[in-house]
Amino acid sequence: MRPILILATVFFAAAAQAQDAQDTQDTTPMHAPAPPPDMQTKAPAQSVVVPPTPLDQKKFDRAAAAYDAKDYATAYKLFTELADEYDVAAMRNVALMTRDGLGTGKDPERAEDMMKEAARRGLPTAQYDLGEMLLDGAAGPPDAQAALPWLEMAASSGHPIAQFRLGELYETGTAVPKDVKVAELLYGAAARRGYDPALQRLKALKGWTTVPKELYEPGPNETKAETKPPPKP
């Protein structure tokens, strides 16, 4: 049943609502500390368990500015205050800073727990981050099986790096039955959103020397403006 789920993920991942919620974050490499512009300033529509507490946009912006200025202590303090009010984007930011020891002591296990809370509340970028942390073993031994559902959730919201890493699992048969066709579909979905590593992997699998224009034709829920061919060399 899982390949059917993934196929549905690929074909519906490009819904405009999901893209509006995370367009900036999606193409940012997640292995480095994510800067505040990539940190979302509002909870997505599906975060139904988040109490209806208004977000303090001005405080969030001050925290982001402090992060940009490398005043991590101030950024961490402000993001933590917002996280205490169930701002899921701030929760994610606190988790990232805790993971990397920015403005606070480095504590990957605590960061993973905090990221899980943001992910449970429906934030696609947190779902990806948690999947990555589990997959790469940020707080313990790598656990692809535990990472799988979080990567699936993020991929279903159109997160291109989640789609790519999920494709890697299908290509290698890690935590899922090996299915190169599903991997190719996931790589294609990520490539359509401008994630170049996915495009390069797809080219290698397909033996392409040039990219067929059909790759960037809009899917069922896409418009041409929503697909992102990579820049020309």
C-alpha positions in Angstrom: 0.0 0.0 0.0 2.9 2.4 0.7 3.9 2.9 -3.0 0.3 3.9 -3.7 0.6 6.5 -0.9 3.8 7.8 -2.4 2.3 8.0 -5.9 -0.5 10.1 -4.4 2.1 12.2 -2.7 4.0 12.9 -5.9 0.9 13.9 -7.9 -0.7 16.1 -5.3 2.4 17.6 -3.6 2.4 20.7 -5.7 -0.9 22.1 -4.4 -0.6 25.9 -4.2 -1.6 26.1 -0.6 1.3 23.9 0.5 3.7 25.8 -1.6 2.6 29.1 -0.2 3.2 27.8 3.3 6.9 26.8 2.7 8.2 28.1 -0.7 11.3 29.8 0.8 12.3 26.9 3.1 12.0 24.1 0.6 15.1 24.8 -1.5 17.4 25.5 1.5 19.9 22.8 2.4 18.9 21.6 5.8 22.2 20.3 7.0 23.4 23.8 7.8 21.7 25.9 10.5 18.7 27.4 8.8 18.6 31.2 8.8 15.5 33.0 10.0 14.2 33.9 6.5 13.7 30.2 6.0 11.9 29.8 9.3 8.2 30.1 8.7 6.2 32.9 10.3 2.8 31.2 10.4 1.5 27.7 11.1 0.1 25.8 8.2 -3.6 25.2 7.9 -3.3 21.5 8.9 -1.8 22.3 12.3 -5.2 21.8 13.9 -3.9 20.9 17.4 -2.2 24.2 17.9 -4.1 26.4 20.4 -5.5 29.5 18.6 -2.9 31.8 20.2 -2.1 34.7 17.8 1.5 34.8 16.7 3.6 37.8 17.7 5.0 38.7 14.3 7.1 41.7 15.6 8.8 39.5 18.2 9.4 36.8 15.6 11.0 39.5 13.3 13.2 40.7 16.2 14.3 37.2 16.8 15.1 36.7 13.1 17.1 39.9 13.0 19.1 38.9 16.1 19.8 35.5 14.4 21.0 37.3 11.2 23.3 39.5 13.4 24.6 36.3 15.0 23.2 37.4 18.4 22.2 33.9 19.0 21.5 34.4 22.7 18.9 37.0 22.0 17.4 35.1 19.1 17.1 31.9 21.2 15.5 33.8 24.1 12.9 35.4 21.8 12.1 32.2 19.9 11.8 30.3 23.1 9.2 32.9 24.4 7.2 32.4 21.2 7.6 28.6 21.4 6.2 28.7 24.9 3.1 30.2 23.4 2.8 27.3 20.9 4.2 29.2 17.9 5.2 26.1 15.9 7.7 28.0 13.6 9.4 29.2 16.8 9.4 25.7 18.2 11.2 24.5 15.1 13.7 27.3 15.3 14.5 26.6 19.0 14.9 23.0 18.1 17.4 23.8 15.3 19.4 26.2 17.5 19.4 23.5 20.3 20.6 20.9 17.9 23.5 23.1 16.8 24.3 24.8 20.1 23.5 28.3 19.0 22.5 30.6 21.8 22.2 27.6 24.1 23.9 24.4 25.0 24.1 21.8 22.3 21.5 19.0 23.1 20.5 16.9 20.1 18.2 14.7 22.1 16.2 17.7 23.5 16.2 19.2 20.0 14.7 16.0 18.5 12.0 16.0 21.1 11.2 19.7 20.4 11.2 19.1 16.7 8.9 16.2 17.1 6.4 18.5 18.9 6.5 21.0 16.0 6.2 18.2 13.5 3.2 16.7 15.3 1.5 20.0 15.1 1.7 19.9 11.3 4.6 22.1 10.3 6.0 20.5 7.1 9.5 21.9 7.5 9.7 20.5 11.0 8.5 17.1 9.7 11.4 17.1 7.2 13.9 18.3 9.8 12.8 15.5 12.2 13.0 13.0 9.5 16.5 14.2 8.6 17.6 14.1 12.2 16.4 10.5 12.6 17.7 9.4 9.2 21.2 10.9 9.9 21.3 10.0 13.6 21.6 13.4 15.1 20.7 12.2 18.5 21.5 8.5 18.3 21.9 5.7 15.9 20.4 6.4 12.4 16.8 5.1 12.2 15.4 5.2 8.7 12.3 3.3 9.8 11.5 6.1 12.3 12.3 8.8 9.8 10.1 7.4 7.1 6.6 8.6 8.2 7.9 12.2 8.8 9.6 12.3 5.4 6.4 11.1 3.9 4.4 13.8 5.6 6.8 16.5 4.5 6.9 15.1 1.0 3.2 15.1 0.7 3.2 18.9 1.4 5.6 19.4 -1.5 8.9 19.7 0.5 11.5 18.9 -2.3 14.3 17.8 -0.1 12.0 15.4 1.7 10.9 14.1 -1.7 14.5 13.6 -2.6 15.5 11.8 0.5 12.4 9.7 0.4 13.3 8.8 -3.2 16.7 7.7 -1.9 15.0 5.3 0.5 13.0 3.8 -2.4 15.9 3.6 -4.7 18.0 1.7 -2.2 15.2 -0.3 -0.5 16.0 1.2 2.9 13.0 1.0 5.3 10.7 0.4 2.3 10.6 -2.2 -0.5 12.9 -1.2 -3.2 11.0 0.6 -6.0 13.1 2.6 -8.5 10.0 3.8 -10.3 8.6 5.4 -7.2 12.1 6.9 -6.5 12.1 8.4 -10.0 8.7 10.0 -9.4 9.8 11.5 -6.2 13.0 12.7 -7.7 11.0 14.2 -10.5 8.7 16.0 -8.1 11.7 17.5 -6.2 13.4 18.4 -9.5 10.2 20.3 -10.6 10.6 22.4 -7.5 14.2 23.3 -8.4 16.1 20.9 -6.2 19.1 20.2 -8.4 20.4 17.0 -6.6 17.1 15.4 -7.4 17.5 16.4 -11.0 21.0 15.0 -11.2 20.0 11.7 -9.7 17.0 11.5 -12.1 19.3 12.1 -15.0 21.6 9.4 -13.9 18.8 6.9 -13.5 17.2 7.8 -16.8 20.5 8.1 -18.7 19.5 11.6 -19.8 22.0 14.0 -21.3 19.4 16.7 -21.6 16.3 17.3 -19.5 13.1 16.7 -21.4 10.7 19.6 -21.3 8.0 17.3 -20.2 9.6 17.1 -16.8 8.5 20.7 -16.2 5.0 20.5 -17.6 2.6 21.3 -14.7 1.0 18.4 -12.9 -2.7 17.9 -11.9 -2.6 20.6 -9.2 0.2 22.8 -10.6 0.4 25.8 -12.8 3.5 26.6 -14.9 4.5 29.3 -12.5 4.8 26.7 -9.7 7.4 24.6 -11.4 11.0 25.6 -11.1 13.5 24.5 -13.8 17.1 24.8 -12.7 19.0 27.8 -13.9 21.0 27.4 -17.1 24.7 26.7 -16.6 
